[in-house]
Amino acid sequence: MTSKADFSEEEWARLKRAPFVAGMAISLADPGGPIEAVKESTAILKTVREAAESGGRGELIDALSQEVIGEMRQRKNPLHDFRPKGALAGQEILGEITEANRLVSEKATPEEAEAFREWLKTAAQKAANAAKEGGFMGFRAERVSEGEQRMLDKLAEVLTPAA
């Protein structure tokens, strides 16, 4: 079983923010307005809360999600000091997710590493599904935009078992 003790403080912080970074990837892939951003952020938070409340996804995800929810109750930002900027923000986000995947691939059990990858993919998919994109007053809007789908595909590429 994998626990917090298997990671440094910096590594653990990276894993805790990973679902939020995955959601950020979706938001940046096709920026909508403030309402869409709130819906996408809420979807990520709901995914983390569900994992914390239901448990059973493995010791690693249970510990990560419960700690994140506990910190959020104390008004701590799960992204803490991760703030990608400018034209390279998308690359920074994918790099962050790649690094989180490398960490769990190296330090977690294969089952927990796979559960972690699936958790991040689920979080990103829920963010993409949270708000319709484009259209006018809801007409001709699409659930998952082309840009969001491309980002989901990129996340799936980087969230494969690291060698």
C-alpha positions as CSV (number, residue, x, y, z in Angstrom):
1,M,0.0,0.0,0.0
2,T,1.1,3.5,-0.8
3,S,0.9,6.3,1.7
4,K,2.0,9.9,2.3
5,A,5.2,8.6,3.9
6,D,6.3,7.3,0.5
7,F,6.6,10.9,-0.9
8,S,8.4,14.0,0.0
9,E,6.4,17.1,1.0
10,E,6.8,18.6,-2.4
11,E,5.8,15.4,-4.2
12,W,2.8,15.0,-2.0
13,A,1.7,18.6,-2.7
14,R,2.1,17.9,-6.5
15,L,-0.2,14.8,-6.2
16,K,-2.8,16.7,-4.2
17,R,-3.1,19.4,-6.8
18,A,-3.1,17.1,-9.8
19,P,-6.9,16.8,-10.2
20,F,-7.2,20.6,-10.1
21,V,-4.3,20.9,-12.6
22,A,-6.2,18.4,-14.9
23,G,-9.3,20.6,-14.6
24,M,-7.2,23.7,-15.3
25,A,-6.0,22.0,-18.5
26,I,-9.6,21.8,-19.7
27,S,-10.4,25.4,-18.8
28,L,-7.3,26.7,-20.7
29,A,-8.0,24.4,-23.7
30,D,-11.2,26.4,-24.5
31,P,-11.6,29.4,-22.2
32,G,-15.2,30.3,-21.7
33,G,-16.6,32.9,-19.5
34,P,-16.7,33.0,-15.7
35,I,-19.8,30.8,-15.4
36,E,-18.1,28.0,-17.4
37,A,-15.0,28.4,-15.2
38,V,-17.0,28.0,-12.1
39,K,-18.9,25.0,-13.4
40,E,-15.6,23.3,-14.4
41,S,-14.0,24.1,-11.0
42,T,-17.1,22.8,-9.2
43,A,-16.9,19.6,-11.2
44,I,-13.3,19.0,-10.1
45,L,-14.1,19.7,-6.5
46,K,-17.1,17.3,-6.6
47,T,-14.8,14.6,-8.0
48,V,-12.3,15.1,-5.2
49,R,-15.1,15.2,-2.6
50,E,-16.7,12.0,-3.9
51,A,-13.4,10.2,-3.6
52,A,-12.9,11.5,0.0
53,E,-16.4,10.5,1.0
54,S,-16.8,7.2,-0.7
55,G,-13.3,5.8,-0.3
56,G,-12.4,2.5,-1.7
57,R,-10.2,3.8,-4.5
58,G,-7.0,2.7,-2.9
59,E,-5.1,4.0,0.1
60,L,-3.3,6.7,-2.1
61,I,-6.4,8.4,-3.5
62,D,-8.3,8.1,-0.2
63,A,-5.5,9.8,1.6
64,L,-5.0,12.5,-1.1
65,S,-8.7,13.4,-1.4
66,Q,-9.3,13.4,2.3
67,E,-6.4,15.7,2.9
68,V,-7.4,18.1,0.1
69,I,-10.9,18.3,1.4
70,G,-9.6,18.9,5.0
71,E,-7.3,21.7,3.7
72,M,-10.1,23.3,1.7
73,R,-12.2,23.5,4.8
74,Q,-9.4,25.5,6.3
75,R,-9.5,27.8,3.2
76,K,-6.2,26.5,1.8
77,N,-5.9,26.7,-2.0
78,P,-5.2,23.2,-3.5
79,L,-3.1,24.7,-6.2
80,H,-1.0,26.5,-3.6
81,D,1.9,28.0,-5.6
82,F,1.3,26.4,-9.0
83,R,0.5,29.2,-11.4
84,P,1.3,28.6,-15.0
85,K,1.6,31.7,-17.1
86,G,1.5,33.0,-20.6
87,A,1.8,31.1,-23.8
88,L,3.5,28.2,-22.2
89,A,0.8,27.5,-19.6
90,G,-0.5,24.5,-21.5
91,Q,2.9,23.0,-21.6
92,E,3.5,23.7,-17.9
93,I,0.2,22.0,-17.1
94,L,1.0,18.9,-19.1
95,G,4.5,18.8,-17.6
96,E,2.9,18.9,-14.1
97,I,0.6,16.1,-14.9
98,T,3.4,14.1,-16.5
99,E,5.5,14.6,-13.3
100,A,2.7,13.5,-11.1
101,N,2.3,10.4,-13.2
102,R,6.0,9.7,-13.0
103,L,5.9,9.9,-9.2
104,V,3.0,7.5,-8.8
105,S,4.5,5.1,-11.4
106,E,7.7,5.0,-9.4
107,K,6.5,5.0,-5.8
108,A,2.9,3.6,-5.8
109,T,1.7,0.1,-6.3
110,P,0.8,-0.5,-10.0
111,E,-2.9,-0.8,-9.0
112,E,-2.8,2.5,-7.1
113,A,-0.8,4.3,-9.9
114,E,-3.5,3.2,-12.4
115,A,-6.3,4.3,-10.0
116,F,-4.6,7.7,-9.7
117,R,-4.3,8.0,-13.5
118,E,-8.0,7.1,-13.9
119,W,-9.0,9.6,-11.2
120,L,-7.2,12.4,-13.1
121,K,-8.8,11.4,-16.4
122,T,-12.2,11.3,-14.7
123,A,-11.7,14.7,-13.1
124,A,-10.7,16.2,-16.5
125,Q,-13.7,14.6,-18.3
126,K,-16.1,15.9,-15.7
127,A,-14.7,19.4,-16.0
128,A,-15.1,19.1,-19.8
129,N,-18.7,17.9,-19.4
130,A,-19.6,20.6,-16.8
131,A,-20.4,23.5,-19.1
132,K,-21.5,23.8,-22.7
133,E,-19.1,25.7,-25.0
134,G,-19.8,28.1,-27.8
135,G,-23.1,28.8,-29.4
136,F,-25.4,31.7,-28.7
137,M,-27.5,31.7,-25.5
138,G,-27.2,28.0,-25.4
139,F,-28.2,27.3,-29.0
140,R,-25.7,25.2,-31.0
141,A,-23.4,24.9,-27.9
142,E,-21.5,21.7,-27.5
143,R,-20.9,19.7,-24.3
144,V,-17.2,19.1,-25.0
145,S,-15.5,21.5,-27.4
146,E,-12.9,20.5,-30.0
147,G,-10.2,22.2,-27.9
148,E,-11.3,20.4,-24.7
149,Q,-11.3,17.0,-26.6
150,R,-7.8,17.7,-27.8
151,M,-6.7,18.4,-24.3
152,L,-8.5,15.2,-23.0
153,D,-6.6,13.3,-25.6
154,K,-3.2,14.9,-24.6
155,L,-3.9,14.1,-20.9
156,A,-4.7,10.5,-21.9
157,E,-1.3,10.4,-23.7
158,V,0.7,11.6,-20.7
159,L,-1.3,9.5,-18.2
160,T,0.0,6.2,-19.3
161,P,2.2,4.0,-17.1
162,A,5.7,5.6,-17.0
163,A,8.5,3.3,-17.9
